[in-house]
Each structure stands twice: as C-alpha cells, then as structure tokens.
Amino acid sequence: MRFWTLANFFTFLRFVLAPVVGAFLVTRSEWGVWAAGWTAGFAMITDFLDGYYARREGNVSDLGKIFDPLADAVFFLVVIVALGLAGYIPLWLAVPFLARELVQHVYLRPTAARFGVVLAAVFWGKLKLVSQAVVLIGVCISEAISFRFPQFLPAGRWINFLMFAVAAVFSVGSIAPYFRAVAKARRA
C-alpha cells in the first residue's frame, strides 16, 4: 500500500493548516477571524475527503486510522489554544479537550496497539469532531461580527463559552467507546 495516497494527503493537510488557522486568529483582527473560519471550514472538508477517498480507492489503512484522529486532535488543540491566546475564549477551556486527547493518544491507542487492536474512529468521535468544528466556525463568526458591532461582544463571548461547554461534554463523553474497546482487548 502506498503511503502518499490522496486520503493521506488530506489527513496531513490538517497538520499543516492548524498553525495557519492559529496564526490568523492571533492577529486579533476582523480579517484574521474570517480567514481562520474559512480555513478551518476547508480543514473540516479535508476530514470528510480523507475518509471518502480512503474508502473509494480501497486505501483504508491502520496508518490512516491512527493519523486521521491525531490530525483532528492536533488541529483542534492548536486552534483552541490560539483562540485562548488571542483572548476570544478563556485559555483554561482548552483543558478538557487537551486531557481527552492525551488520554486517547498517549494511553488508549498505545495500550490497544499492544493487544493488536487499532482504535478506528467511532460515531461518538465523529460527533465530537462535528461539535468542535461548529464551535470553531461559530466563534470565528461571532468574533467577526463583534469587530463590526462591538456592542455584541459580551453576548458573543457568552455564546462562545456555552458552545465550548457543550463541545467539551461531547469531547469527554466520546472517549467512553475507546475505554470499552481497550477493556475488551485486555480480556481477550
């Protein structure tokens, strides 16, 4: 199986786009949040495309099963830290997302691999990613509007916080199937 398939290209593109979106956000400008929102939207499309092309071309691989969720995690964590550094959200909001990704990628995936199991994406993980994408693009839109209409800034920031709280619940909750898979692998 070839390494540089179209599916893997789209996966690795998210690693490249993460610091680009982060750089747009830390400009703390209207054009920066619009550019971040559009670029993040494109990055989310690449997440769909990598899976689509992997299945269509018969290139679903263990490498893709590992790097696709890792690309998603790196992308979102870089962007959430950039949102915090830019002052659009409290930086501590990154903690539940960071904790979840560390547990999944540093503990659960390697543990499963020791038992010969590759943890592929599950429905709850995809729901987590969709909620994170909606939140990220929503925050960019909210902040862009606040540049034009500063009177909406307090309400926008409150909405941003609530959106992140919901995404945090999905994020932390979505790890349960991975714990179950590792527990099942240990019993086998």
Secondary structure, DSSP 4 states (H G I P E B T S, - for coil): --SS-HHHHHHHHHHHHHHHHHHHHHT-SHHHHHHHHHHHHHHHHHHHHHHHHHHHTT---HHHHHHHHHHHHHHHHHHHHHHHHTTSS-GGGHHHHHHHHHIIIIIIHHHHHHTT------HHHHHHHHHHHHHHHHHHHHHHHHHH-GGGHHHHHHHHHHHHHHHHHHHHHTTHHHHHHHHHHHH-
